[in-house]
Amino acid sequence: MLLSKANLECHVASTDDTRAHLSCINVRPDGSTVSTDGHRLLIVPPCELPADDFPTLKSGVVGSAPESGLSIPIETAKAVARSLP
């Protein structure tokens, strides 16, 4: 699963600390990301780059996201997006 900068920075997550479950983005197993602020819902499709353009790990097995996806706090997603070229 590859995430693009668009998957991490185009989000409508809540900034209200009392609504912590809405202040995250959900990374789905297919690579798409989903976020909401309680009023709007945004789904960003997965990055469609050929896997051949990226190195593979030679040892070990890479884990996958759980069936329900993986939640990342919006501030963490923004920090990762800023560090991407």
Stockholm file with secondary structure:
# STOCKHOLM 1.0

chainA/1-85         MLLSKANLECHVASTDDTRAHLSCINVRPDGSTVSTDGHRLLIVPPCELPADDFPTLKSGVVGSAPESGLSIPIETAKAVARSLP
#=GR chainA/1-85 SS CCCCHHHHHCCCCCCCTTCGGGSEEEECTTSCEEEECSSCEEEECCCCCCGGGSCCCSSSCCCCCCTTCEEEEHHHHHHHHHHCC
#=GC SS_cons        CCCCHHHHHCCCCCCCTTCGGGSEEEECTTSCEEEECSSCEEEECCCCCCGGGSCCCSSSCCCCCCTTCEEEEHHHHHHHHHHCC
//
